[in-house]
Structure formats: structure tokens, C-alpha cells
Amino acid sequence: MAKSFVDKRRDEIVKLLREGDEVAVADLAEHFGTSPLTIRRDLDYLQEQGILLRSYGTAHLTETYADASGSRREQAKLSIARRAAGLIEDGDTVFINTSSTALAVIDFISAHGVTIVTNNGRVLGKTIPSNITVILTGGEVRVPKWSMTGDFTLDTIAQIKAPKSILGCSGISVQRGLTTIVAQEMRVNALMLEQSEQRIIVVDSPKLGKDSSFRYGDVDQIDTLITDSEAPGEQLALFRQAGVGEVITVDL
């Protein structure tokens, strides 16, 4: 029996939670083009099934559901982050967005005199080594991702020309390019791309060929795409044909 539209939306909510740890009700409503009340009903149902836990305005998966696919996906993200960190050179300034994979790059940077410019407030929870300086863009803070957006954020980024950007995304396809689930992050990500010389996209394989609601860049803007070895070969070939400069796959 075919799934109903409601069931498909609820399946997609679970998928988005696996990709982003926590998701705000308002962002889900924007993503699906429906009301916050409808999303709250979906979340109530999923909580009753033991799939997720709700807190004020947000939701996250229970440990059982997060662990069901999380460990392998987390390993992929760390491997991708480690490979991206190897592209950073002494003295580089690097834009990093709110992606958890992009943020993990900081843990593997061995180059000296590196400056990280980010709108990801979760960087404050990291231990920053002495070879790295972190600049927070400032701006309107959005929970649960602790992302910084708005005009203040954009004004800060516009003043900086960075040798590199390392950005994640909610989805990437040849047809729509780079996309995010969060409308407010669209302009921030786009400006980070514009203000960087070498654009590195870090994305685990389940997001390849997938689209989210808000587009922030074209695939031919990407100098280097780093993903994991489970990425379908035909999908990678499409990205190369569409103008991606280099495609790197890392083993899990």
C-alpha cells in the first residue's frame, strides 16, 4: 500500500533530524510549505512512537533512532572533515558555515596561523588549539543550531576575502545546486561562496542528488567536492560533467 502524503512528510522529518541533530519547528514548516501547527502534530505523533523527543520549538531523535544509522554516518563526516582539513595551508583564512561536518574540520587542522570565520555558534563549545584563531560573524542567533544570520552577519562576511571556504549543505544536485533547509542561512552561505577563492564542499553521500528548499549556489562554483566512498559513481560523474573542479572520496 502506498504511503500517504502525511506519512511521507513524517519520514522526511526523521531523515532531516538524522542529518542535522536538531531541527526547529519553524524551519520544518518553511521546508515543507505548511503551518507550524501541522508540524507540531507530526512531531507529537513521532514522539508518541518513541522516535523523537520534543523541547520548546525544536525536536531531536531518541538515542535508539539516532544510533540506528548514526555511527556510520558520523564516521563518514569525520573522515570527510579530516580530508578537508588537509587542504588548509599556513596563514589561510577559511569560512565555515553551520554544517556539523564543516565545523569538525577544526579538530584536524595542522597548518599554522589559520583564521576560521564562522557563523556557527557551536564553535564556542570546542577547544581551539593555538594554531587557530576563530572569528564569529555575530548576528541574530537561531536555536537549536546556534547559527548566526541576518544583516549583521552578512556585513561581517562582506568585509572579508578568504582564500578558502569549507561549507556543508542539506542537499546537492546537478539540477538545483547547493541547498539548505534553513531560509535564513541561504544568503549567508551564498556570500561565503562569493567571498572565497577556493570553494570546498563537504557532504556525506546520502545528501548527493537530493534537494532542500533554499538554494545558495551552483555546482560549477565548487572547486573541490569531498564525500565518502559510498557515493554512487554515476552521481559523481554527473557532478564532474556539470563543472565541479575536483571530486574526492574518502574511505569510511
Number of C-alpha atoms within 10 A of each C-alpha: 3 6 9 9 9 11 12 11 15 17 13 14 21 19 12 18 18 20 21 16 15 18 23 22 21 17 18 22 16 16 17 16 10 12 13 18 12 14 21 19 11 17 23 16 14 20 17 11 9 14 17 21 17 18 8 8 14 18 24 24 22 14 13 12 16 18 14 10 11 16 11 11 18 17 15 23 25 20 23 29 27 20 20 26 19 13 14 22 17 13 14 18 24 27 28 26 25 24 22 24 27 29 21 21 23 23 15 16 22 16 16 15 15 21 18 21 22 26 29 24 19 15 19 10 7 11 9 13 11 9 14 19 14 16 15 17 20 21 17 16 16 15 14 17 18 15 22 26 23 15 14 14 20 21 15 16 24 14 9 15 16 22 17 24 28 30 25 25 29 24 24 27 20 21 12 19 23 29 25 22 23 19 17 17 22 20 19 24 28 16 16 28 25 18 19 19 15 18 24 27 26 26 25 28 23 17 17 21 18 17 21 21 17 21 24 20 20 20 21 15 19 21 17 19 24 23 28 22 16 14 16 13 9 9 14 20 12 14 23 17 11 17 15 20 17 13 17 15 18 18 11 15
